[in-house]
């Protein structure tokens, strides 16, 4: 590569500024992040004449001013010829000495586009302006060499993309396997053999879910009388049409509200007020629960002062929680420290010691997609209220079987974790392979 000529981009690129006097909202283009090229922009409502639009031609090099250094660049394909974009997506005619794809691959190789962050200037929204970008230098071999190198890249790219597609398929299948394990767990399929060896013992909550449910109800009534939880409105009987599968022997149908008091948190207002916030009492938000996929929550991001306690809710350590607002609702967590929490989170209070919290965690995890669908039925932001949570039916196994289910789920999911780790490593390998293909092609072309 050292023998190649190096030239400034302003010698090869000329910005195209042909104004589109009558832009068609359905014929706009956008540039995707992470080197994913140029595509038709989804139809969007916009005020006529709000911004200038420019006609774009196939074969032009184009980039996004705000996100060039995040991989937002490419060559306009022939099917988008004549489409338009705003000045935030400058496009360039390419000199006859250079193939457009050469510039495209040049910035992809060794992730050179990341270096363009140095050109991002401005207050607030930083942008890579044209004048600064055109001061970049690139290697310029002969057209024949450019063509040979691009051809080599395209051939080897097929192998790399096939590898990447296979990895994506494997990741999808493993996600489906994870969900299938959870579903088989809550339906009692993972412990069918265990039940044959451990028949029902009537009246024993460890081996009879009806006895367990009676014990839970009695404990709840006691907590209500002691004022530790509030009495909730009666739950409707479970109808046959609500039942999603055949009940395993020794299990019983109930609702989540029948085994727990479900409450929502609260937030001191106004948000961020020094009167209430930045104290020494943990205060959880949805992002704390959704930061990772682990069962337990050990850390918090926000705090409140004692004055804020009267405007939120305080719970003890080892409380089972569930996000109930926004796109990430339906995510459970067991919080390992005493805390307060906002109204985007629900907590399960008064859970009996005869209930395995990890079993309940996996049950809630299996219902995440269902919770999101239920919450999205209304208008606006999805919201999972305590009535929806409380009326959710659960096939409750006896205590001993809950623990067996938990053990088996954890063993199976640990195997899936290991497989996902391997897939993730292969994903990284596929990205490295693509870089190797580019690097080898450039070096071999010299």
QUIRA-V202715 format. One record per backbone hydrogen bond with DSSP energy under -0.5 kcal/mol. CO is the residue of the C=O (numbers start at 1). NH is the residue of the N-H. E is the energy in kcal/mol with one decimal. If there is no record, write none. Layout:
co->CO nh->NH e->E
co->CO nh->NH e->E
//
This chain:
co->1 nh->4 e->-1.4
co->5 nh->140 e->-3.6
co->7 nh->138 e->-2.5
co->8 nh->11 e->-1.8
co->9 nh->12 e->-1.6
co->9 nh->13 e->-2.8
co->12 nh->95 e->-2.9
co->14 nh->93 e->-2.7
co->15 nh->17 e->-0.5
co->16 nh->91 e->-0.5
co->17 nh->19 e->-0.9
co->18 nh->55 e->-3.0
co->19 nh->21 e->-0.9
co->20 nh->23 e->-0.6
co->23 nh->25 e->-0.6
co->24 nh->27 e->-2.8
co->27 nh->84 e->-2.1
co->28 nh->41 e->-2.9
co->30 nh->32 e->-0.5
co->30 nh->39 e->-2.4
co->33 nh->36 e->-1.0
co->37 nh->32 e->-2.9
co->39 nh->30 e->-2.5
co->47 nh->50 e->-1.9
co->52 nh->87 e->-0.6
co->53 nh->20 e->-3.1
co->54 nh->85 e->-1.7
co->56 nh->82 e->-2.6
co->57 nh->60 e->-1.7
co->60 nh->76 e->-2.5
co->61 nh->92 e->-2.6
co->62 nh->74 e->-2.1
co->63 nh->65 e->-0.6
co->64 nh->68 e->-1.3
co->65 nh->128 e->-2.8
co->67 nh->70 e->-1.8
co->67 nh->72 e->-2.1
co->68 nh->71 e->-1.8
co->70 nh->34 e->-2.7
co->71 nh->35 e->-1.7
co->71 nh->73 e->-1.4
co->72 nh->64 e->-2.3
co->73 nh->37 e->-0.6
co->74 nh->62 e->-2.7
co->76 nh->59 e->-2.8
co->77 nh->80 e->-1.7
co->78 nh->81 e->-1.5
co->80 nh->83 e->-1.9
co->83 nh->56 e->-3.4
co->84 nh->29 e->-1.9
co->85 nh->54 e->-3.0
co->86 nh->89 e->-1.8
co->88 nh->65 e->-2.6
co->90 nh->63 e->-1.7
co->91 nh->16 e->-2.8
co->92 nh->61 e->-1.9
co->93 nh->14 e->-2.0
co->95 nh->98 e->-2.1
co->99 nh->102 e->-1.4
co->99 nh->103 e->-1.1
co->100 nh->104 e->-1.8
co->101 nh->105 e->-2.8
co->102 nh->106 e->-2.1
co->103 nh->107 e->-1.8
co->104 nh->108 e->-1.1
co->105 nh->109 e->-2.3
co->107 nh->113 e->-2.0
co->108 nh->111 e->-2.3
co->109 nh->112 e->-1.3
co->111 nh->114 e->-1.8
co->112 nh->115 e->-1.7
co->113 nh->116 e->-1.4
co->114 nh->117 e->-1.4
co->115 nh->118 e->-1.4
co->116 nh->119 e->-1.9
co->117 nh->120 e->-1.4
co->119 nh->121 e->-0.7
co->119 nh->129 e->-0.7
co->121 nh->127 e->-2.8
co->123 nh->125 e->-1.2
co->124 nh->126 e->-0.8
co->127 nh->121 e->-2.5
co->127 nh->129 e->-1.0
co->129 nh->133 e->-2.3
co->130 nh->134 e->-2.5
co->132 nh->135 e->-1.4
co->133 nh->136 e->-2.1
co->134 nh->10 e->-1.7
co->136 nh->9 e->-2.7
co->138 nh->7 e->-2.5
co->140 nh->5 e->-0.7
co->142 nh->146 e->-2.8
co->143 nh->147 e->-2.6
co->144 nh->148 e->-2.3
co->145 nh->149 e->-2.7
co->146 nh->150 e->-2.6
co->147 nh->151 e->-2.2
co->148 nh->152 e->-2.1
co->149 nh->153 e->-2.5
co->150 nh->154 e->-2.6
co->151 nh->155 e->-1.9
co->152 nh->156 e->-2.1
co->153 nh->157 e->-2.2
co->154 nh->158 e->-0.9
co->155 nh->158 e->-0.5
co->155 nh->159 e->-0.7
co->156 nh->160 e->-1.8
co->157 nh->161 e->-3.0
co->158 nh->162 e->-2.0
co->159 nh->163 e->-2.1
co->160 nh->164 e->-2.1
co->161 nh->165 e->-2.6
co->162 nh->166 e->-2.3
co->163 nh->167 e->-2.0
co->164 nh->168 e->-2.2
co->165 nh->169 e->-2.2
co->166 nh->170 e->-2.4
co->167 nh->171 e->-2.3
co->168 nh->172 e->-2.0
co->169 nh->173 e->-2.5
co->170 nh->174 e->-2.4
co->171 nh->175 e->-1.9
co->172 nh->176 e->-2.2
co->173 nh->177 e->-2.3
co->174 nh->178 e->-2.4
co->175 nh->179 e->-1.9
co->176 nh->180 e->-2.3
co->177 nh->181 e->-2.4
co->178 nh->182 e->-1.8
co->179 nh->183 e->-2.4
co->180 nh->184 e->-2.7
co->181 nh->185 e->-1.9
co->182 nh->186 e->-2.3
co->183 nh->187 e->-1.2
co->184 nh->189 e->-2.1
co->184 nh->190 e->-1.0
co->185 nh->188 e->-1.3
co->188 nh->191 e->-0.6
co->189 nh->192 e->-0.9
co->191 nh->195 e->-2.0
co->192 nh->196 e->-1.1
co->193 nh->197 e->-1.2
co->194 nh->198 e->-1.1
co->200 nh->202 e->-0.6
co->201 nh->204 e->-2.5
co->203 nh->205 e->-0.7
co->204 nh->207 e->-2.0
co->204 nh->208 e->-1.3
co->205 nh->399 e->-1.9
co->206 nh->400 e->-1.4
co->206 nh->401 e->-0.5
co->207 nh->201 e->-0.7
co->208 nh->212 e->-1.9
co->209 nh->213 e->-2.7
co->210 nh->214 e->-1.9
co->211 nh->215 e->-2.1
co->212 nh->216 e->-2.5
co->213 nh->217 e->-2.4
co->214 nh->218 e->-2.1
co->215 nh->219 e->-2.2
co->216 nh->220 e->-2.4
co->217 nh->221 e->-2.3
co->218 nh->222 e->-1.8
co->219 nh->223 e->-2.1
co->220 nh->224 e->-2.3
co->221 nh->225 e->-2.3
co->222 nh->226 e->-1.9
co->223 nh->228 e->-2.5
co->223 nh->229 e->-1.0
co->224 nh->227 e->-1.2
co->237 nh->239 e->-0.5
co->239 nh->242 e->-1.3
co->239 nh->243 e->-0.7
co->240 nh->243 e->-1.0
co->248 nh->251 e->-1.9
co->250 nh->209 e->-2.1
co->252 nh->396 e->-3.2
co->254 nh->394 e->-2.9
co->255 nh->258 e->-2.0
co->255 nh->259 e->-0.7
co->256 nh->259 e->-1.1
co->256 nh->260 e->-0.8
co->260 nh->262 e->-0.7
co->261 nh->263 e->-0.6
co->261 nh->349 e->-3.2
co->263 nh->347 e->-2.9
co->270 nh->273 e->-1.9
co->273 nh->276 e->-1.4
co->273 nh->277 e->-3.2
co->276 nh->305 e->-4.1
co->280 nh->282 e->-0.5
co->281 nh->304 e->-2.5
co->282 nh->340 e->-2.0
co->283 nh->302 e->-0.8
co->284 nh->342 e->-2.1
co->285 nh->288 e->-1.5
co->285 nh->289 e->-0.9
co->286 nh->289 e->-0.7
co->286 nh->290 e->-1.7
co->287 nh->291 e->-0.6
co->295 nh->334 e->-2.4
co->296 nh->298 e->-0.5
co->297 nh->336 e->-2.6
co->302 nh->283 e->-2.4
co->303 nh->278 e->-2.0
co->304 nh->280 e->-0.5
co->304 nh->281 e->-2.0
co->305 nh->308 e->-1.6
co->306 nh->309 e->-1.4
co->307 nh->310 e->-0.6
co->308 nh->311 e->-1.8
co->309 nh->312 e->-1.0
co->313 nh->341 e->-0.8
co->315 nh->339 e->-2.0
co->316 nh->319 e->-0.5
co->319 nh->335 e->-2.5
co->320 nh->348 e->-2.5
co->321 nh->333 e->-1.7
co->322 nh->346 e->-3.1
co->323 nh->330 e->-3.2
co->324 nh->384 e->-3.2
co->326 nh->329 e->-1.3
co->328 nh->331 e->-0.5
co->330 nh->332 e->-0.6
co->331 nh->323 e->-2.1
co->333 nh->321 e->-3.3
co->333 nh->335 e->-0.6
co->334 nh->297 e->-2.4
co->335 nh->318 e->-2.5
co->335 nh->319 e->-1.0
co->339 nh->315 e->-3.0
co->340 nh->284 e->-2.4
co->341 nh->266 e->-2.1
co->341 nh->313 e->-0.6
co->342 nh->265 e->-0.7
co->342 nh->345 e->-1.4
co->344 nh->324 e->-2.8
co->344 nh->325 e->-0.7
co->345 nh->265 e->-2.2
co->346 nh->322 e->-2.3
co->347 nh->263 e->-2.4
co->347 nh->349 e->-0.7
co->348 nh->320 e->-0.6
co->349 nh->261 e->-2.8
co->352 nh->355 e->-1.8
co->355 nh->357 e->-0.8
co->356 nh->360 e->-2.1
co->357 nh->361 e->-2.5
co->358 nh->362 e->-2.4
co->359 nh->363 e->-2.2
co->360 nh->364 e->-2.8
co->361 nh->365 e->-2.5
co->362 nh->366 e->-2.1
co->363 nh->367 e->-0.9
co->364 nh->367 e->-0.6
co->365 nh->368 e->-1.2
co->367 nh->371 e->-3.2
co->368 nh->372 e->-2.1
co->369 nh->373 e->-2.2
co->370 nh->374 e->-2.6
co->371 nh->375 e->-2.6
co->372 nh->376 e->-1.6
co->374 nh->377 e->-1.1
co->375 nh->378 e->-0.7
co->375 nh->383 e->-1.2
co->382 nh->326 e->-2.2
co->383 nh->385 e->-1.0
co->385 nh->389 e->-1.9
co->386 nh->390 e->-2.9
co->387 nh->391 e->-2.0
co->389 nh->392 e->-1.3
co->390 nh->257 e->-2.8
co->392 nh->256 e->-2.6
co->394 nh->254 e->-1.8
co->394 nh->396 e->-0.9
co->395 nh->397 e->-0.6
co->396 nh->252 e->-1.7
co->398 nh->402 e->-2.0
co->399 nh->403 e->-1.7
co->400 nh->404 e->-1.7
co->401 nh->405 e->-2.9
co->402 nh->406 e->-2.5
co->403 nh->407 e->-2.2
co->404 nh->408 e->-2.4
co->405 nh->409 e->-2.9
co->406 nh->410 e->-2.4
co->407 nh->411 e->-1.9
co->408 nh->412 e->-2.4
co->409 nh->413 e->-3.2
co->410 nh->414 e->-1.8
co->411 nh->415 e->-1.3
co->412 nh->416 e->-1.8
co->413 nh->417 e->-2.8
co->414 nh->418 e->-1.8
co->415 nh->419 e->-2.0
co->416 nh->420 e->-3.0
co->417 nh->421 e->-2.2
co->418 nh->422 e->-1.9
co->419 nh->423 e->-2.4
co->420 nh->424 e->-2.8
co->421 nh->425 e->-2.2
co->422 nh->426 e->-2.1
co->423 nh->427 e->-2.3
co->424 nh->428 e->-2.2
co->425 nh->429 e->-2.1
co->426 nh->430 e->-2.6
co->427 nh->431 e->-2.1
co->428 nh->432 e->-2.3
co->429 nh->433 e->-2.8
co->430 nh->434 e->-2.1
co->431 nh->435 e->-2.0
co->432 nh->436 e->-2.5
co->433 nh->437 e->-2.6
co->434 nh->438 e->-2.2
co->435 nh->439 e->-3.0
co->436 nh->440 e->-3.0
co->437 nh->441 e->-2.2
co->438 nh->442 e->-2.4
co->439 nh->443 e->-2.8
co->440 nh->444 e->-3.4
co->441 nh->445 e->-1.3
co->443 nh->446 e->-1.0
//
